[in-house]
Amino acid sequence: MIDARAVISPYAQLAEDVSVGAFSVIGPDVVIGAGTRIEPHAVVNGPTVLGSHNHIHPFASIGGPPQDKKYKGEPTRLEVGDRNVFRESCTVNRGTTHDQGVTRIGSDNLFMAYAHVAHDCQIGNQTIFANCAALGGHVEVGDWVIIGGLSAVHQFAKIGAHAFLGGGTILSRDVPPYVMVNGNPAVPHSINSEGLKRRGFTEEQIRAIRDAYRILYRSDLKLAEAVVRLEELAQTQEVVRPFVDFINASNRSLVR
């Protein structure tokens, strides 16, 4: 399962059925879970923990040090869940001491070729990063988010669950859950209704989310006034609650 031409640190811990291709490098303080496949020419540095059944493709660099001039070699880490796919030339950096000291990635995510996850990012589950999608440091990405190819997300931005960024989006503000944005700078267009249907949201739930979107983006209300209306809607439509909670927690301002 491990090619003789791979270079594996004696201080790395690999489950018995992990496969490692030729010329790949596994550094010290790396823990790799069962069923994980590492293709030729990939690099995994530590401290990094990879869960089970991940798939790392050629020339990906996982767990490298943060690209931060303030970083002085402190022992920060990367934590990755299960069943993630990192395609060719993806880069994922460890955290810094200027945050929690850890970059976290959940499970069942797809990172297409050349996607980049910077230091201290927190990524949920079931996300898709299309080719060359890039996150700055400290970005938070909720579950089921899709980020289109050639998109760039500014440091400290937050993207709510089920949001959708169209290809080539330049995002510097927060995107509430369920919302589709596109452009440079990013602007909201609608809710991600097709994605919600595919994930089992009912027509009633989607209608409530659409009503919430109209209150925030189509009513000409000031943000504080819109939040009051959204709070009222969330009392009867629980699906709107994540929308309201996200807005209240936003500290970079919202795309509007």
C-alpha positions as CSV (number, residue, x, y, z in Angstrom):
1,M,0.0,0.0,0.0
2,I,3.0,2.3,0.4
3,D,5.3,2.8,-2.6
4,A,9.0,2.3,-1.8
5,R,9.8,5.6,-3.4
6,A,7.6,7.6,-0.9
7,V,9.3,9.4,2.0
8,I,7.5,9.0,5.3
9,S,8.7,10.3,8.6
10,P,9.2,7.8,11.4
11,Y,7.2,10.2,13.5
12,A,4.1,10.0,11.3
13,Q,1.2,7.7,12.2
14,L,-0.6,5.9,9.3
15,A,-3.5,3.5,9.6
16,E,-2.7,0.0,8.3
17,D,-4.6,0.4,5.0
18,V,-3.4,3.9,4.0
19,S,-2.0,4.0,0.5
20,V,0.8,6.4,-0.4
21,G,2.0,6.8,-4.0
22,A,5.5,7.3,-5.4
23,F,7.5,10.4,-4.4
24,S,4.9,11.6,-1.9
25,V,6.2,13.0,1.4
26,I,4.6,12.5,4.8
27,G,6.2,14.7,7.5
28,P,6.4,14.3,11.2
29,D,3.4,14.8,13.5
30,V,1.0,13.6,10.8
31,V,-1.8,11.3,11.7
32,I,-3.7,9.7,8.8
33,G,-6.9,7.7,9.3
34,A,-8.1,4.4,7.7
35,G,-8.8,4.1,4.0
36,T,-7.0,7.3,3.1
37,R,-5.3,7.4,-0.4
38,I,-2.4,9.7,-1.1
39,E,-1.5,9.8,-4.8
40,P,2.1,10.3,-6.1
41,H,3.9,13.6,-5.6
42,A,1.6,14.8,-2.8
43,V,2.9,16.4,0.4
44,V,1.4,16.2,3.9
45,N,3.1,18.2,6.7
46,G,2.3,18.4,10.3
47,P,1.1,18.8,12.9
48,T,-1.9,17.5,10.9
49,V,-4.7,15.0,11.6
50,L,-6.5,13.5,8.6
51,G,-9.6,11.4,9.3
52,S,-10.6,8.3,7.3
53,H,-11.2,7.8,3.6
54,N,-9.7,11.1,2.4
55,H,-8.2,11.2,-1.1
56,I,-5.3,13.5,-1.8
57,H,-4.3,13.9,-5.5
58,P,-0.9,14.6,-7.0
59,F,0.9,17.8,-6.2
60,A,-1.5,18.8,-3.4
61,S,0.2,20.3,-0.4
62,I,-1.7,19.7,2.9
63,G,-0.7,21.0,6.3
64,G,2.0,23.5,5.2
65,P,2.9,26.4,7.4
66,P,0.7,29.5,7.2
67,Q,1.6,32.2,4.6
68,D,1.7,34.8,7.3
69,K,4.7,37.1,8.0
70,K,3.9,37.1,11.7
71,Y,4.3,33.3,11.9
72,K,7.5,32.3,13.7
73,G,7.3,28.5,13.5
74,E,4.9,28.0,16.4
75,P,3.4,24.5,16.7
76,T,0.0,25.2,15.1
77,R,-2.1,22.5,13.4
78,L,-4.5,21.3,10.7
79,E,-7.5,19.1,11.5
80,V,-9.4,17.4,8.6
81,G,-12.5,15.1,8.9
82,D,-13.5,12.2,6.7
83,R,-14.1,11.5,3.0
84,N,-12.7,14.8,1.7
85,V,-11.2,15.0,-1.8
86,F,-8.3,17.3,-2.5
87,R,-7.6,17.4,-6.2
88,E,-4.4,18.3,-8.0
89,S,-2.3,21.1,-6.6
90,C,-4.6,22.1,-3.7
91,T,-3.0,23.9,-0.8
92,V,-4.2,23.9,2.8
93,N,-2.3,25.7,5.5
94,R,-2.1,25.2,9.2
95,G,-3.3,27.8,11.7
96,T,-1.5,30.7,13.5
97,T,-1.2,31.8,17.1
98,H,-3.1,34.9,16.2
99,D,-6.3,32.8,16.1
100,Q,-7.2,29.4,17.5
101,G,-4.0,27.9,16.2
102,V,-5.8,25.5,14.0
103,T,-7.3,25.3,10.5
104,R,-10.3,23.0,10.5
105,I,-12.0,21.2,7.6
106,G,-15.1,19.0,8.2
107,S,-16.2,16.0,6.2
108,D,-17.4,15.1,2.6
109,N,-15.9,18.3,1.0
110,L,-14.6,18.5,-2.5
111,F,-11.6,20.8,-3.3
112,M,-11.0,20.9,-7.0
113,A,-7.7,21.6,-8.6
114,Y,-5.7,24.6,-7.3
115,A,-8.1,25.5,-4.5
116,H,-6.5,27.2,-1.6
117,V,-7.5,27.2,2.1
118,A,-5.4,29.7,4.1
119,H,-4.5,29.6,7.8
120,D,-7.1,29.5,10.5
121,C,-10.0,28.9,8.2
122,Q,-13.0,26.9,9.6
123,I,-14.9,24.9,6.9
124,G,-18.0,22.8,7.5
125,N,-19.2,19.7,5.7
126,Q,-20.4,18.9,2.2
127,T,-18.9,22.0,0.6
128,I,-17.5,22.3,-3.0
129,F,-14.6,24.5,-3.9
130,A,-14.4,24.7,-7.7
131,N,-11.0,25.2,-9.5
132,C,-8.8,28.0,-8.2
133,A,-11.3,29.0,-5.5
134,A,-9.2,30.7,-2.7
135,L,-9.8,31.7,0.9
136,G,-7.9,34.3,2.8
137,G,-7.0,33.6,6.4
138,H,-9.6,33.2,9.2
139,V,-12.5,32.7,6.8
140,E,-15.6,30.7,8.0
141,V,-17.5,28.5,5.5
142,G,-20.8,26.8,6.5
143,D,-22.1,23.4,5.5
144,W,-23.2,22.8,1.8
145,V,-21.6,26.0,0.5
146,I,-20.5,26.1,-3.1
147,I,-17.7,28.4,-4.2
148,G,-17.4,28.9,-8.0
149,G,-14.1,28.7,-9.9
150,L,-11.6,31.6,-9.7
151,S,-13.4,33.1,-6.7
152,A,-11.5,34.8,-3.9
153,V,-12.7,35.4,-0.4
154,H,-11.2,38.1,1.8
155,Q,-9.8,37.3,5.2
156,F,-12.2,37.1,8.1
157,A,-15.2,36.8,5.9
158,K,-18.0,34.4,6.8
159,I,-20.2,32.4,4.4
160,G,-23.4,30.9,5.8
161,A,-24.7,27.4,5.1
162,H,-26.2,26.6,1.7
163,A,-24.8,29.8,0.2
164,F,-23.6,29.9,-3.4
165,L,-20.8,32.0,-4.9
166,G,-20.8,32.2,-8.6
167,G,-17.6,31.8,-10.7
168,G,-15.2,34.7,-10.5
169,T,-16.7,36.2,-7.3
170,I,-14.6,38.6,-5.3
171,L,-16.0,38.6,-1.8
172,S,-15.0,41.0,1.0
173,R,-18.2,40.9,3.1
174,D,-20.3,38.2,4.8
175,V,-22.8,36.1,2.9
176,P,-25.9,35.0,4.9
177,P,-27.1,31.4,4.7
178,Y,-29.1,30.4,1.5
179,V,-28.0,33.4,-0.5
180,M,-26.5,33.4,-4.0
181,V,-23.9,36.1,-4.8
182,N,-21.7,36.9,-7.8
183,G,-19.5,39.6,-9.2
184,N,-16.7,42.0,-8.3
185,P,-17.6,43.2,-5.8
186,A,-20.0,40.4,-4.9
187,V,-23.7,41.4,-4.9
188,P,-26.7,39.2,-3.9
189,H,-28.9,37.9,-6.7
190,S,-31.4,35.4,-5.1
191,I,-31.6,32.4,-2.8
192,N,-30.0,29.1,-3.7
193,S,-33.4,27.5,-4.3
194,E,-32.3,24.7,-6.5
195,G,-29.6,23.6,-4.0
196,L,-32.2,23.7,-1.2
197,K,-34.6,21.5,-3.2
198,R,-31.8,19.0,-3.8
199,R,-31.1,18.8,-0.1
200,G,-34.7,18.1,0.9
201,F,-36.1,21.5,1.9
202,T,-39.8,21.7,1.5
203,E,-41.7,24.2,-0.6
204,E,-42.9,25.9,2.6
205,Q,-39.4,26.2,3.9
206,I,-38.1,27.6,0.6
207,R,-40.9,30.1,0.5
208,A,-40.0,31.3,4.0
209,I,-36.4,31.7,3.1
210,R,-37.4,33.6,0.0
211,D,-39.6,35.9,2.2
212,A,-36.6,36.5,4.5
213,Y,-34.4,37.3,1.4
214,R,-37.0,39.9,0.3
215,I,-37.1,41.5,3.7
216,L,-33.4,41.9,3.8
217,Y,-32.7,42.8,0.1
218,R,-35.9,44.0,-1.5
219,S,-37.8,45.9,1.1
220,D,-35.7,49.1,1.2
221,L,-35.6,48.7,5.0
222,K,-32.5,49.7,7.0
223,L,-30.6,46.7,8.3
224,A,-31.9,47.2,11.9
225,E,-35.5,47.4,10.7
226,A,-35.0,44.4,8.5
227,V,-33.7,42.3,11.4
228,V,-36.8,43.2,13.5
229,R,-39.0,41.9,10.7
230,L,-36.8,38.8,10.3
231,E,-37.0,38.0,14.0
232,E,-40.8,38.1,13.7
233,L,-40.7,35.7,10.7
234,A,-38.3,33.3,12.6
235,Q,-40.9,33.0,15.4
236,T,-43.1,31.0,13.0
237,Q,-40.6,29.7,10.5
238,E,-37.6,28.0,12.2
239,V,-35.8,27.7,8.9
240,V,-35.3,31.5,9.0
241,R,-33.5,31.3,12.4
242,P,-30.0,30.6,11.0
243,F,-30.5,33.6,8.7
244,V,-31.2,35.9,11.6
245,D,-28.5,34.5,13.9
246,F,-25.9,34.9,11.1
247,I,-26.8,38.5,10.5
248,N,-26.6,39.3,14.2
249,A,-23.2,37.7,14.4
250,S,-21.7,39.4,11.3
251,N,-18.9,41.7,12.0
252,R,-17.6,42.5,8.5
253,S,-21.0,43.8,7.3
254,L,-23.2,41.9,4.8
255,V,-23.2,41.8,1.0
256,R,-26.1,44.1,0.2
